[in-house]
Amino acid sequence: MNKQSSPYQPLLALCEIAEIKKSALDADQMLGFICAISASPVQLELQDWLPGLWAEGQTPSFSNEQLAVEFATAAMQFYDACFTGYQQSAALVLPTQDWINESLQITAQGRHFACGYLSGFQHVEEIWQTIGMTEEGTLAQLLQTTTLLLSKMADNGDDQAQMLAVYNQLPEMDEIVSSLPLLLSTLGHFSLQVNNHV
């Protein structure tokens, strides 16, 4: 799939516009945030999560209505693509090629995506807690694995020695990044199934 036909490309392009770049999250953080929001066991309305794409203390504002509509449309396009991936249990289309460098280390883009996903998860964490997961259940294990792998990706060296010891037992960064599109989709798939039975 080329970049032009990827579901995230319109959003990334809009994030290059100066007024959006100035007050919104980093583009890769946005992608991570939307991935997490779209996997929520209870689907949220656009107005419930769109403000989360802005940097802390900033409120969404646009110089003209057309740009606001384009931005909301691009965000929903990526949300819908994630949601469809979850329904079909198909690997998400994500810019993973930008997340690992030649030394097989995580890049700033990869770290930003992971931070965005974890932030999005916090946004809907209460919803996850209301669905009554059992600790040994598949969904709980998927969620734990996903957040652990993303935490390793997001780590910038500040984590405690205890967490570093855990991270050392996890797969290498390139393995994590290559498995992430399917892992996130699988988590979203199970989340939707739980929602259908609530």
Secondary structure, 3 states (H helix, E strand, C coil): CCHHHCCCHHHHHHCCCHHHHHHECCHHHHHHHHHHHHCCCCCCCHHHHHHHHECCCCCCCCCCHHHHHHHHHHHHHHHHHHHHHHHHCCCCCCCHHHCECCCCCECHHHHHHHHHHHHHHHHHHHHHHHCCCCCCCHHHHHHHHHHHHHHHHHCCCCCCHHHHHHHHCCCCHHHHHHHHHHHHHHHHHHHHHHHHHC
